[in-house]
Amino acid sequence: MANRLGPDKVKLGVCCTLWWNDDFPAIDADISFGQAVSEMALAGFQGCSIGHKYPSDAAALKAALDLRGLRVSEPWTSTYFTIDKMRQKTIAAFEETLAHIKALGGTELVVAEFGASSHLLPVDVFANRPVFTDAQWDALTSGLDELGKIAGSAGMKLSYHHHMGTGVMTRADVDRLMASTDPALVHLLLDTAHIAFAGDDPLDLARAHADRIGHVHMKSIRPEVVSRVREEGLSFQEGVELGVFTVPGDGAIDFRPILEVLADADYRGWLVVEAEQDPNKANPLEYAKKARAYLADVLGW
């Protein structure tokens, strides 16, 4: 697969969620920003996501990343189009993030709709996730198209991240979102673990929307923890703390056929390793190196 998904086509990134958790800051092993980004480079990655421990000053952050040969693979911006009086605030926050990422030399923007999301709450993540009305769907998709236009005019690409506990969580949700947004403006972030956690097949999702995939989060799951979350009505945080997620090369997801689908679609962009794990239980550098070794085996580089 080296020629089909070679370094001339894809870049390998890693999310800082191996080192700490941005959603749940209490999941932390006191690892500094400097140590985290140094270990990302040591493990053999070319880029990284942005997290809450990163310097807020773009020049300082760019200098720290340049020193280690890293680029920014993505930021995260939450959207709130489906709840009242949040459209303009959502657009303003997005524009602020866009300016910051552009200053860092980044070209990718990732969003997810968190209106009424259950994923940050201490409640059953499945039973309490929102189900959007038609009006909410219209507000979301029109809002995403607007963000896509803003991104495109700045020479950047917008990808939507389906996510556990949100109104765009399942395969059916993703299908509706893709059908209702402009393909030229809104791409799909394929998160292999979030769709598997939701109960759907990441390979099928990749096949169905191969031409829309603009960004990839490569993350695996532990099915026994997924079953426990479902059966015991656990929260998203409890699932994370129990180890529901892990890196490629561990867990239940076979990434080879998924990468073949991407290669067939001539995918060009980031492949970003992610695993929201407790760094006190899962040594971040160990898991980052495990994932990189797996990708070297699968990709051939």
C-alpha positions in Angstrom: 0.0 0.0 0.0 3.1 2.2 0.2 2.6 3.6 -3.3 -1.1 4.1 -2.9 -1.1 5.8 0.5 2.5 7.0 0.5 4.0 10.0 2.2 3.3 12.0 -1.0 -0.4 11.6 -0.4 -1.0 11.2 3.3 0.5 12.7 6.5 0.5 10.9 9.8 -0.6 12.8 12.9 -1.4 12.0 16.5 -4.0 13.5 18.9 -2.9 14.9 22.2 -5.7 12.8 23.8 -3.1 10.1 24.3 -1.3 12.4 26.8 -4.3 14.1 28.5 -8.0 14.5 28.0 -9.4 17.9 26.8 -13.1 16.9 27.5 -12.3 15.7 31.0 -9.3 17.5 32.4 -9.3 15.4 35.5 -8.0 12.5 33.3 -4.4 13.7 33.5 -1.0 12.4 34.5 0.7 15.9 34.7 2.4 15.5 31.4 3.5 18.9 30.1 3.0 20.3 26.6 6.7 20.1 25.9 7.0 16.4 26.9 3.9 15.5 24.9 5.0 17.1 21.6 8.5 15.8 22.0 7.1 12.3 22.4 4.9 12.7 19.3 8.0 13.5 17.3 10.0 10.7 18.9 7.2 8.2 18.0 7.6 9.2 14.3 4.6 11.5 13.7 4.5 14.5 11.4 1.7 16.5 13.0 -0.7 16.8 15.9 -4.0 18.1 17.1 -4.2 21.1 19.4 -5.1 20.7 23.1 -5.7 22.8 26.2 -2.1 22.7 27.4 -0.7 24.2 24.2 0.5 27.8 24.2 -2.3 30.1 23.1 0.1 32.4 21.3 0.4 31.3 17.7 4.0 32.3 17.2 5.2 30.5 20.4 3.2 27.4 19.5 4.5 27.4 15.9 8.1 27.7 17.1 7.7 24.8 19.5 6.2 22.6 16.8 8.8 23.6 14.2 11.6 22.7 16.6 10.2 19.2 16.7 9.3 18.9 13.0 5.6 18.9 13.7 2.7 20.5 11.9 -0.8 21.2 13.1 -3.2 18.4 11.8 -6.3 20.1 13.1 -8.0 22.2 15.7 -11.4 21.3 17.2 -14.3 23.7 17.2 -17.7 22.8 18.7 -20.8 24.0 16.9 -24.2 24.8 18.5 -26.5 25.4 15.5 -29.2 23.2 16.9 -29.9 25.2 20.1 -31.3 28.7 20.5 -29.5 31.9 19.9 -26.1 30.3 19.2 -25.7 30.6 15.4 -23.7 33.8 15.4 -21.6 32.8 18.4 -20.8 29.5 16.7 -19.7 31.3 13.5 -17.6 33.8 15.5 -15.9 31.1 17.4 -15.2 29.2 14.2 -13.7 32.3 12.5 -11.4 32.9 15.6 -10.2 29.3 15.4 -9.7 29.6 11.6 -7.5 32.7 12.0 -5.4 30.9 14.7 -4.9 27.8 12.6 -4.0 29.8 9.5 -1.3 31.6 11.5 0.1 28.2 12.4 0.2 27.1 8.7 -2.6 24.6 9.2 -5.2 23.9 6.4 -7.7 21.7 8.2 -10.7 22.6 10.4 -12.7 20.0 12.3 -16.2 20.6 13.8 -18.9 18.7 15.6 -22.3 19.7 16.7 -22.6 19.7 20.5 -26.0 21.2 20.9 -27.7 19.1 23.8 -24.9 16.5 23.6 -24.8 13.9 26.4 -21.2 13.1 26.1 -19.9 15.6 28.7 -22.7 14.7 31.2 -22.6 12.0 33.9 -25.5 10.2 32.2 -26.1 7.2 30.0 -24.4 8.3 26.8 -26.7 6.2 24.5 -30.1 6.9 26.2 -29.6 10.6 26.5 -28.0 11.7 23.3 -30.1 14.2 21.3 -32.4 13.3 18.4 -32.7 16.3 16.2 -36.0 17.6 14.8 -36.2 18.4 11.1 -35.9 22.1 12.0 -32.7 21.3 14.0 -31.3 19.3 11.1 -31.9 22.3 8.7 -30.2 24.7 11.1 -27.2 22.4 11.4 -26.7 21.6 7.7 -27.2 25.2 6.6 -24.8 26.3 9.3 -22.2 23.8 8.2 -22.5 24.9 4.6 -21.9 28.5 5.8 -18.8 27.4 7.8 -17.7 25.5 4.7 -17.9 28.6 2.6 -15.9 30.6 5.2 -13.2 27.9 5.3 -13.0 27.6 1.6 -12.6 31.3 1.1 -9.6 31.1 3.4 -8.1 28.2 1.5 -9.0 25.7 4.2 -11.0 22.5 4.4 -13.9 21.8 6.8 -14.6 18.2 8.0 -17.4 17.1 10.2 -16.7 14.8 13.1 -19.5 12.4 14.0 -19.3 11.8 17.8 -20.7 9.7 20.6 -23.4 11.3 22.6 -24.3 13.9 19.9 -27.1 14.2 17.4 -24.8 13.0 14.6 -23.6 9.7 16.2 -24.9 6.8 14.1 -24.5 5.7 10.5 -28.0 6.9 9.7 -27.1 10.3 11.2 -24.0 10.6 9.1 -25.9 9.6 5.9 -28.4 12.3 6.5 -25.7 14.9 7.2 -23.8 14.0 4.0 -27.0 14.1 2.0 -28.0 17.5 3.3 -24.8 19.4 3.0 -22.8 20.7 0.0 -20.1 18.1 -1.0 -17.9 21.0 -2.1 -18.1 22.7 1.3 -18.5 20.0 4.0 -16.3 16.9 4.1 -16.5 13.9 6.5 -14.1 13.2 9.2 -14.1 9.4 9.5 -13.6 8.5 13.1 -13.3 4.7 13.1 -13.9 4.2 16.8 -16.8 6.6 17.3 -18.8 4.9 14.6 -18.0 1.4 16.0 -18.8 2.5 19.5 -22.2 3.8 18.2 -22.9 0.3 16.8 -22.1 0.7 13.1 -19.3 -0.6 10.9 -16.4 1.8 10.1 -15.5 -0.1 6.9 -19.1 0.2 5.6 -19.1 3.9 6.4 -15.8 4.5 4.6 -17.1 2.7 1.6 -20.4 4.6 1.5 -18.8 8.1 1.8 -15.3 7.5 0.4 -15.6 10.5 -1.9 -16.5 12.8 1.0 -13.8 11.8 3.5 -11.6 14.8 4.2 -9.9 13.8 7.4 -9.4 10.5 9.3 -9.2 9.7 13.0 -7.7 6.3 13.4 -8.8 4.9 16.7 -9.7 1.4 17.8 -12.2 0.1 20.4 -12.4 -2.6 23.0 -15.7 -4.4 22.4 -16.0 -5.7 26.0 -16.0 -2.1 27.2 -18.6 -1.0 24.6 -20.9 -3.8 25.8 -20.5 -2.7 29.4 -21.3 0.9 28.6 -24.5 -0.2 26.8 -25.6 -2.8 29.4 -24.8 -0.7 32.5 -25.9 2.7 31.0 -22.6 4.3 31.6 -21.5 7.8 30.6 -19.0 8.6 27.9 -16.4 9.6 30.5 -16.9 6.2 32.3 -16.4 4.5 29.0 -13.2 6.4 28.4 -11.9 5.7 31.9 -12.6 2.0 31.4 -10.6 2.0 28.2 -13.2 1.8 25.5 -10.7 3.4 23.1 -7.2 2.4 22.1 -4.8 2.9 19.2 -4.6 1.2 15.8 -2.7 -2.1 16.3 -4.6 -2.7 19.5 -8.3 -3.3 20.0 -10.8 -4.8 17.6 -10.7 -2.7 14.4 -8.8 -4.0 11.4 -7.6 -0.9 9.6 -6.2 -2.6 6.5 -9.4 -2.8 4.5 -10.4 0.8 5.6 -7.1 2.1 4.3 -7.6 0.1 1.1 -10.9 2.0 0.6 -9.1 5.3 1.2 -6.4 4.3 -1.3 -9.0 3.3 -3.9 -10.6 6.8 -3.5 -7.2 8.4 -3.9 -7.5 9.9 -0.4 -5.1 12.7 0.3 -4.8 14.2 3.7 -4.2 13.4 7.4 -4.4 10.0 9.0 -4.5 10.9 12.7 -3.9 8.4 15.4 -6.2 8.9 18.4 -7.1 7.2 21.6 -8.8 8.9 24.5 -7.1 6.8 27.3 -6.1 7.5 30.9 -2.4 8.3 30.6 -2.0 6.9 34.2 -3.0 3.5 32.8 -1.8 3.6 29.2 1.7 5.1 28.8 1.2 7.6 25.9 4.6 7.2 24.3 4.3 3.4 24.4 0.9 3.5 22.7 2.0 6.2 20.2 4.9 4.0 19.2 2.7 0.9 19.0 0.4 2.8 16.6 3.2 4.1 14.5 4.7 0.6 14.2 1.3 -0.8 13.1 1.0 1.9 10.5 4.5 1.3 9.3 3.6 -2.4 8.8 0.3 -1.6 7.0 1.4 1.3 4.9 4.9 0.2 4.3 6.6 3.3 5.5 
